[in-house]
Amino acid sequence: MPVHPLPLVFVFRSRAKEEKAPAAKAGLTDSKQTRDPQAPKGRPTPKRSEAQSQRRSVASTPTNRKDAAKRQREERRQAMDRQRKALAGGDERYLPARDKGPVRRFARDWVDSRFNVAEFFLPLAVVILVLSVVRVPAIQSIALLLWLIVIVLIVLDAAVSGFRLKKRLAERFPDANRRGAVAYALMRSLQMRRLRLPKPQVKRGERP
């Protein structure tokens, strides 16, 4: 049989090129398939609202330390304003951490719904102080006796109120964290009703 000589190009052709060619074609095909047909750059075009919000965020970003400090002061002022309104209106979202939660709200309402001896301490203290400065031994003795009576009544009322409130909290919130709620309520009872913050949300005698 006659032997046909093979061309030199076929004999010495690089095998690496033959292996790379299908891989390159496959990569080109995959890139074309994963490419978004509506986006010539391979990613979806952002919506107009998203683009506008991005531009606004970039524009509002402070460029130096002075602008950053000014922005922090403004944010702090807005936060304090929201907190002040929340203390007046009882909005749970912006209350301080010590006043947040259903347990603390119930404790406030329980104190505000009843008369507390401790809330009359300041007016009584003024009266007793005036009596004590009068240079009459009998009146000064009465003032001292009134001091003792007021202190004893405040201690007894606080003990009874703390016991009753602790029992009500255990019944109302058996699985919640009630730590510090009784002390929080007793400190609130020391303040006059009109000066309490957050403002009372229930009337006297109203069941919380």
C-alpha positions, 0 to 999 in steps of 0.5 A: 500500500502506498504511504501518504506522508503527513503534513508537518503542520499536523504532526507538530501542531500544539496539543495545548491549543487544541485543549484550550480551544473547547474550554474558551468556547465553553466559557464564552457560551456560559458568559453569554448565557448568564448575562442579563439580556436587558443589561449590556454590562452583565448586570440588571439596570437599577430602578430610578428610585434606587438610583435616586436614593443612592445619589442622595445617600452619597450626597448626604455623606459628610466630607470632613470632620466638621460636617460629621460633627454637625450631623451627629449633633443634629441626629442627637438633637432629633433623638432627644426630641423624639424621646421627650415627646415619647415621655410625654405621650408614652410612645414605647418606640422612643422611650429610654431603655429603663422605661421600655417593655410591658412589665415597666409599663404595667408597673407605671400604670399600677403606681399611677392608678392609686394614691401613694403616701410617698408622693405627698412627701415634698408638700408635707416636708415643706409644712414640717420645715416651716413648723420646725423653725417656729421658736415655740417648743410645743410646735417644734415637738409637733413638727418632730412627731410629724416627721416620724409619722410621715417616715413610718407611713412612707416605709409601711406604704412602700413595703405593702405596695412592693409586696402587692405589685410583685404578686401582680407582676408574677400573675400577669407576666410569669415568664417575663423578666421582672427584675428591677420592676418593683424598685422602678415603681417605688421610685416613681411613687416618690414623685408627685403625679404631675411631675412623673415621666413618662406621663401617667396614662391611667386615672386614679382608681382605674385598674391597669 
